[in-house]
Amino acid sequence: LKRRSTVLFLLAVLFILTVLLRVFQLQVVKSAQIQKLALRQQEVCLKLEAKRGVIYDRNMKILAFNLPAESFFAVPESVTNKGLVANRFSALSEKSDQEIKGSLCQDGKRFVWLKRKCEKEEAEKVKSWRLKGVYVQEETKRSYPYSPLAGDLIGFTDIDNKGSAGVEYQYNQFLSGKDGKGI
């Protein structure tokens, strides 16, 4: 009986030492690595778009300027009803609901654009849906008040406000500014 008690006691001590060693390893030795992993799982880093410069003519009339717009994105692991999100946003865009749902269900995907640069009324409609895992980001879109006049000369920008033709393209480095980051 005494021998069994001693063996049982030693096994209990060995178990407790093993648990304490593992706790020490996680809390002290690997703490920095585990903290980085936890932050990576909880944060999504977004690019904050720099405001694009205004283009004037020689009489200081505005030829191109920025308007506020709202864009919607999803964090797939936070979306509870992917089918509903896909269905609602397919009605607003050229993408089918299968295509949107497929991008929301891809493994390892942490960020999915759903609709970029919405008009105010459309953005209010999307906000009223209150979909879990869908978020809004303020952006700007380019406006050309004299659009058909000198359109080839002024040019245009793409969805990310990068110059694609004309003055917008030629002076892109001066007009684009420097983007930032947000969490």
For each residue, the residues with C-beta under 8 A, 3 or more apart:
1: 4 5
2: 5 6
3: 6 7
4: 1 7 8
5: 1 2 8 9
6: 2 3 9 10
7: 3 4 10 11
8: 4 5 11 12
9: 5 6 12 13
10: 6 7 13 14
11: 7 8 14 15
12: 8 9 15 16
13: 9 10 16 17
14: 10 11 17 18
15: 11 12 18 19
16: 12 13 19 20
17: 13 14 20 21
18: 14 15 21 22
19: 15 16 22 23
20: 16 17 23 24
21: 17 18 24 25
22: 18 19 25 26
23: 19 20 26 27
24: 20 21 27 28 29
25: 21 22 28 29 30
26: 22 23 29 30 31 34
27: 23 24 31
28: 24 25 31
29: 24 25 26
30: 25 26 33 34
31: 26 27 28 34 35
32: 35 36
33: 30 36 37
34: 26 30 31 37 38
35: 31 32 38 39
36: 32 33 39 40
37: 33 34 40 41
38: 34 35 41 42
39: 35 36 42 43
40: 36 37 43
41: 37 38
42: 38 39
43: 39 40 183
44: 75 110 111 183
45: 181 182 183
46: 111 137 181 182 183
47: 179 180 181 182
48: 179 180 181 182
49: 139 140 160 161 179
50: 176 177 178 179 180
51: 66 140 177
52: 66 140 142 157 161 175 176 177
53: 174 175 176 177
54: 62 64 65 66
55: 62 63 64 65 154 167 168 175
56: 60 61 62 63
57: 60 61 63
58:
59:
60: 56 57
61: 56 57
62: 54 55 56 65 145
63: 55 56 57 144 145 146 150 154
64: 54 55 142 143 144 154 167 168
65: 54 55 62 142 143 145
66: 51 52 54 140 141 142 143
67: 140 141 142 143
68: 138 139 140
69: 117 118 119 123 138 139 140 141
70: 117 118 120 123 136 137 138 139
71: 113 115 116 117 118 136 137 139
72: 89 113 114 115 116 118 123 126 134 135 136 137
73: 111 112 113 114 134 135 137
74: 78 79 85 104 111 112 114 133 134 135
75: 44 78 79 110 111 112 133 135
76: 79 82 103 104 105 106 109 110 112 133
77: 110 133
78: 74 75 132 133
79: 74 75 76 82 85 104 131 132 133 134
80: 132 133
81: 84 85 131 132
82: 76 79 85 86 101 104 105
83: 86 87 97 101
84: 81 87 88 131
85: 74 79 81 82 88 89 100 101 104 114 131 133 134
86: 82 83 89 90 97 98 100 101 104
87: 83 84 90 91 97
88: 84 85 91 92 126 129 131
89: 72 85 86 92 93 95 97 100 114 115
90: 86 87 93 95 96 97 99 100
91: 87 88
92: 88 89 115 118 122 126
93: 89 90 100 114 115
94:
95: 89 90 99 100
96: 90 99 100
97: 83 86 87 89 90 100 101
98: 86 101 102
99: 90 95 96 102 103
100: 85 86 89 90 93 95 96 97 103 104 112 114
101: 82 83 85 86 97 98 104 105
102: 98 99 105 106
103: 76 99 100 106 109 112
104: 74 76 79 82 85 86 100 101 109 112
105: 76 82 101 102
106: 76 102 103 109
107:
108:
109: 76 103 104 106 112
110: 44 75 76 77
111: 44 46 73 74 75
112: 73 74 75 76 100 103 104 109
113: 71 72 73 116
114: 72 73 74 85 89 93 100 134
115: 71 72 89 92 93 118 122 126
116: 71 72 113 139 159
117: 69 70 71 139 141 159
118: 69 70 71 72 92 115 122 123 126
119: 69 122 123
120: 70 123 124
121: 124 125
122: 92 115 118 119 125 126
123: 69 70 72 118 119 120 126 127 136
124: 120 121 127 128
125: 121 122 128 129
126: 72 88 92 115 118 122 123 129 134 136
127: 123 124 130 136
128: 124 125
129: 88 125 126 134
130: 127
131: 79 81 84 85 88 134
132: 78 79 80 81
133: 74 75 76 77 78 79 80 85
134: 72 73 74 79 85 114 126 129 131
135: 72 73 74 75
136: 70 71 72 123 126 127
137: 46 70 71 72 73
138: 68 69 70
139: 49 68 69 70 71 116 117
140: 49 51 52 66 67 68 69 161
141: 66 67 69 117 161
142: 52 64 65 66 67 156 157 161 168
143: 64 65 66 67
144: 63 64 147 151 154 156
145: 62 63 65
146: 63 149 150
147: 144 151
148: 151
149: 146
150: 63 146 153 154
151: 144 147 148 154 155 156 166
152: 155 165 166
153: 150 166 167
154: 55 63 64 144 150 151 166 167 168
155: 151 152 163 164 165 166 167 168 169 170
156: 142 144 151 163 164 165 166 168
157: 52 142 160 161 162 163 164 168
158: 161 162 164
159: 116 117
160: 49 157
161: 49 52 140 141 142 157 158 176
162: 157 158 172 176
163: 155 156 157 166 167 168 169 170 171 172 175 176
164: 155 156 157 158 168 169
165: 152 155 156 168 169
166: 151 152 153 154 155 156 163 169 170
167: 55 64 153 154 155 163 170 171
168: 55 64 142 154 155 156 157 163 164 165 171 172 175
169: 155 163 164 165 166 172
170: 155 163 166 167
171: 163 167 168 174 175
172: 162 163 168 169 175 176
173: 176
174: 53 171
175: 52 53 55 163 168 171 172
176: 50 52 53 161 162 163 172 173
177: 50 51 52 53
178: 50
179: 47 48 49 50
180: 47 48 50
181: 45 46 47 48
182: 45 46 47 48
183: 43 44 45 46
